[in-house]
Amino acid sequence: MLAKLPRLKAQSVVLAEAVGRVLLEDITAGRPQPPFDASAMDGWAVRAASTPGRLQIVGESAAGRAFAGAAGPAEAVRIFTGAAIPSGADAVVIQEDASRQGSEVVVPPARPGQNVRPQGQDFRKGDLLIRLGRRLDPWRLALAASAGMARVAVSRRPIVAILATGEELVAPGGAPGPFQIFNSGTPCLAALVRAWGGEAIVLETASDDVESIAAAVRDVRCDLLMTLGGASVGDHDLVKPALEAHLGLALSIDGIAVRPGKPTWFGSLKDGRSVLGLPGNPASALVCAELFLRPVLMHLQGGDPALRLLVARSIVALAANERREHWMRARLVHGAAGTLEAETFADQDSSLVTVFAEADGLVRRSPGASAVVPGDLVEVLILERAQ
């Protein structure tokens, strides 16, 4: 899939609009941080060699307004957190340890560097702060801002059009017939697209005929068309035939050896748009979104598409796996020793939304994997969940 998809172009945005976007330039420090020796505490800037003792107060240094003079022998400068250390001083005595007596202050022994943040403690001029290809979260935005960056070069947000098919589907809030169900896959996948840096266009659900399916997507401008359902081999699975007949679909992948999600497919239309077809069952679609949609979106934006797997101890026994890779929904907990533990749900039916709503991760079983007994190690893909 990734080999068929081009990277999107960069655009310059203000920091406030960059959260969740992939950085397309290295950010380096133009000056040190802090740019001067600064106080880490409220107190008194002194020469360590002059302590302990009674020192003459000669001025004040506040954040953004440094003391203009110097701290000589037997002298102290009142100082506040973040303020510049005066010339001549090399230590700060916190105010709780000192006793002011009129124009003098009595201080205990101090050592050079005490309560001082040296120039460049956080980073030095020329340091690489954030490497291109990293997603910008609020913490990385803070680092970019501390380097003075008002704007950053990031990838354009990929536009993903989502088409669900099937006459059995009714939009949430609608009035379902006796043999219809609410469409739970589209709202979730649209939210995932946005969480992974893209823009989602939700198309009206198409009925089970080739003309309506083709018409629903013919004029939609997007970087990726994603379909839900209609991807298997039944008489009502018409998405691929509709796109092949009317829009020149050329398949690159027609099914994958993964459970759940075997009907997943990928191809491109005659006009160049890429198409990712996901199964209609909600759990299958969500598993395959984690395995394929997220890496595709990261690749389009210039980020790292690799899945990040951790190791956990299985709480339950698992049977030997068959020939398809199996991703099992699981509840993750930390054991008494802090070890990550995985409890796979007993019912892994691909239609169960309740199970996915409770899952924290997916346990990966490789093709032909041996049976697991409680305590064995398993690979886990962590799901990004709200607490």
Secondary structure, 3 states (H helix, E strand, C coil): CHHHCCCCCEEEEEHHHCCCCEECCCEECCCCECCCCEECCCEEEECHHHCCEEEEEEEEEECCECCCCECCCCEEEEECCCCECCECCCEEEEHHHCEEECCEEEECCCCCCCCEECCCCCECCCCEEECCCCECCHHHHHHHHHCCCCEEEEECCCEEEEEEECCCEECCCCCCCCCCEECCHHHHHHHHHHHCCCEEEECCCECCCHHHHHHHHCCCCCCEEEEECCCCCCCCCCHHHHHHHHHCCEEEEECCCEECCCCCEEEECCCCCEEEEECCCHHHHHHHHHHHHHHHHHHHCCCCCCCCEEEEEECCCECCCCCCEEEEEEEEEECCCCCEEEEECCCCCCCCHHHHHHCCEEEEECCCCCCECCCCEEEEEECCCCC
